[in-house]
Amino acid sequence: MPRSAKPRWPSTQTVMTQEPLSKHTYLGIGGPAEYYTEVRDQNTFAAVLDYCRERQLPILVVGEGSNLLVSDTGVPGLVIHNACQKLRDLGCGRLQADSGVLMGQLAHWSANRGYRGLEFGVGIPGSVGGSVFGNAGCFGTEMSQVLESADMWTSDGVQSWPNQLLDFDYRSSKLHRMSSTPIVLQAILHYRTGDPDAARAEIRALSRRRRDAQPTSRSAGSVFKNPQGEFAGKLIERAGLKGKNCGKAAISTQHANFIVNQGGATASDVWKLIGEIRSTVRQRFAIDLKLEVQLVGDGFEEAR
């Protein structure tokens, strides 16, 4: 289908045009999606992905939009909000989670049943799918440590990928490095059985740690990956950049590896601030900071 032609969407799917993505990202930043829709079950999700593949329509799947910096000019093609959120206990220390399940939701659901090992999810403001894609982690645990396998939508159909095939690294997976990125549909995770009260107590303690250490205002989470043997936030603070702003974007005074939207910030504001952080840290410490936040759309001068 030529890109100039307007898609004829399935009659069962509500699709909006020119939907502001600032309404769908934690940062509250982002231009319009050419097309935007929401899916709530796996069959619909796969059907919409197949529809776009057949018509060569660009796809962007978002969960909570917690790790995204979306261009001010917006995104071509279809943006799919993944709201598939079923959780199912498979027994024998295994559970199945739709990729749209929020990591905090997963942590609480598991803790209430005495399933241990997934409490770290309360510190991740994103979904299971995004956490698999980026090997999200906090409080000493990463997604790669609890994942058994993931069901992936690919151009060749739905496939089950074992943990090893995803080639996890620090805040990265094989999915980052593929030209045609498969989409996470579901994940099978490991847990160990334990005491629900102890699990809930740990959830509360981790939540307090997060509130004490991270800003509550709009942000995209950690902007940079921690260099080996260092902490990005500490380097930025030592460089004297804590609290610095560009337009309505500012480096958090609470944690310097967070850039916050003070109200009305643009992607251009954030990108200029990122450039200044990188340049200053490189000059001061001879360290090149690598992005953890994902760049979406045009207007970012260098390759992802």
N, C-alpha and C positions, 0 to 999 in steps of 0.2 A: 504494500500500500504506500503510495507517495506520501511524504511527510506533510505535503500541503493539503492533503485531504483530511477532513475531520473524521475521527474514528466513529464507527457505529457501535456504541457500547452495548453489552448484553442488557436486555430490558430489566433484569433483576438488580442491576448495579447502579447506584446513584453516583454520578461523577460530576464534580464541580470544575469550573474553569477559572483560571486566574485566582486561585485560592492563596492568600498570603501565608507563607510558611512561617512568618513571625508568630503566628498563632499556634504553631505546632513544634516549636523548639524551646528548650530550656532557656536559651539566651534571649529569646524574644526577638530574634533577628532573622531576616530572610525575605527575599522578594517572592513573587508569585510562582506557584506551580502552574504549568500549562494546563495540566489536568490533575485532579486530586480525588481519591476515593478511600474508603475504609473497608477492611475485610474483617469478619469476626469468626470465621470457621475455616478449617483447612481446605475443604473442597472448593469453596469460593476463592480462597487465596490462590490455590494452584490453577484454577480456571482462569483467573484474571492474568496471572503470569503467562499462561499458555497463549492467551488472547494477544498479549503484547508481543510475545516472541513471534507469533505468526505474522504480525503486522510490522515487525521491526521497529516497535515503539520503545524509546528509552524508558527505563524503569529505575525508580529510586524507592526503596522500601525503608520506612522509618518506624521506629517504635515510639519511645518517648522524646526522641530528638535531643537527647541529653549530651551527646558528644559531637555535635555538628556545628560548623560555621557555614551557613548558607549564604551564597552571594546575594548582594542587593538586587541583582538583575533577575534572580529567580532560577527556575529549573525547567528545562524542556522535557516533554514526554509526560509520563504518568507517575505521580508520587502516590505510593500506597501506604496508608497508615495501617500497620499490622496490629489489630486488636484481638487476635486469636489468643485466648487466655485460659485454656483448659489445663488442669493438672490431674494426673492419675497415678495412683500408687500401683506399681507393677509387682510388689512383693520382693522378698529376698534382697532388700537393700537397694532397690532401684525404683525410680519414678520417671514418668514421662511428662514433659512440660512443653506446651506450645511456645513457639518462639516469641509471641507477643506478651507472655507472662512477665510482669515486672519482677526484677530481682528482689526487691523488698517484699513483694507479695509472696514469692517463692520462699523467702526466709521465714516469714511468719507462718505460712501454711505448714511448712516442715516442722518448725519449732513446736507448734500446737499439737503435733502428732508424735513428738519425741524423736523426730528424725534429726540427727546431728550431722554437722559438717557443712551445712549450707547457710549458717548464720551470717557469714561474711557478705551475703547478698544484700543485707540491710544497708550496707555502705555504698552500694552501686546504684546510681540514679538512672537505670536503663533497663532494657529488656533482656530476656534469655538469648534471643537471636543476636542482638548487638554484642552481648557479652561473649558469645562463642566467636563471633567475627573478630573481635579485638582482644580476646583472651583477657577480659576484664578481671580485676582482682582488687582486693584491699584487705587490710588486717592480716596479711601473711598468707592468704589463700587466693589462688587463681582459678578461673573456669576450667583450665586444662587439667586440674587436679581432681575434679569431680565429674568430668564428662566421660561417659562411656562411648556414645556415638551420637550422630546428628543426622536427621533426615533432611536431605538437600534437594531443592528444586534445581534442575539443570536443563540445558537445552536438549538433553537426551532423556528427559523424564526424571522422576523422583528416585533418588539413590540414598542408601544408608552409608554414611562415612564413619568408620571407626575413629577414635581419638587420634591414632597415630597418623592417619591420612591427612589430618588437618595441620600437621607440622607446626605446632604451637611454638611461639617464642614470646619474649617479654612484650606484652601489649600488642601482640600480632599473631596472625595465623596465615596459613597458605592462602586463605581467601583474599588477603590484602594484595597478594602478588599475582593474582590471576587476571588476565585481560577480560575474560567473560566470567563474572563472579556468580557462582551459585548462590541461592537464597536459602537460609536456614528456615525450615518449617517447624521442626520439633527437635527436642533433645532428650536423651536418656541420661539421667544423672545418678550417681551413687550417693547413698547416705548410710550412716550407721545408726542403730537404734540406741535410745537413751531416755533420759528423764525429761518430760516436757517442761517442768518447772525450771530445770537447769538451762534448757535451751532458751526459754523465754527470758531468763535472767541475763544470759549472754547477749541476746538481741538488745535488751535495754541498755546494757553496758556499752555495746558497740555503737548504738544510736547516740548515746551521750558523747562518746569519743568523736563521732563525726560532727555533731553540732558544735562541739568545742573547737574543732580544728578547721572547719570549712565554712565559707560564707553561705548564708541562707538566701542572699539576693540572687538574681538571675545570672547564671553562668553556664559554661559548657563542660564543667568538671575540670580536671587537670588539662592544661593546655599543652604541656610538654612531657615527654617521657623522662624518667630519671636517668641521667647518664650513669654508666657503671661506676659504683663507688661514691656517687654524689646524689644530692637531692636537688631537682630543678628549682623548687621553691626557695631553698636556701641560697643557691647561686644568684637568683634574681634579687633576693633581699640583700645579699652582700654587695651586689652591684649598685645598690642604692635606688632601685626602681620601685620598691614597694609603695603603693599609693599613687603612682604616676598615672596620668590619664591622657587620652586622646579623644577629643570630642566628649561623648557621653560614655565611652568605655574606659574602665580603670582597672589597674592591677589591684587586687584585693589587699586591704590592709591587714586582713586576718590570715591569709595564706597566699603567698606571692605567685604560686603556680596556677592561680585562678584569675581570669579576667571577667569582671562583672559589668552588666548593663545597668547603668545608673538611671536609665529612662530615656529612650530615643536613640540609643547607640545604633550605628550601622556596621555592616560587615567590614566596610572600608576602615572605620575607626579601629575595630579589633585587629584587622590585618596590619595596619600601620604600627599599632602597639606591639604586635608579635614581632614585626621586623626590627623595632627598636630594642626589644628584649634580646633577640638573637644577636644583633650587632654588638650590643654592649657586653653581653656575657662572653662573646667570642673575643672581644678586645681585652677584657679583664682577665679571663681565665683560660683562653685558648680552647674553649669547649663549644662545639656546635650542638645546640639543642635541637632535638628531633620532635616533631609534632606528634602529640597523642590525639588531639582533636582532629576530626575528619573535615576536609574542605569539600564543599559541594557547590558546583556551578563555576562561572567565569569570574574574572576580576582578581585572581590570586596569581601574582607574577611568576611564581616558580612551580615546578612540578610537585605533585603530591609525594 
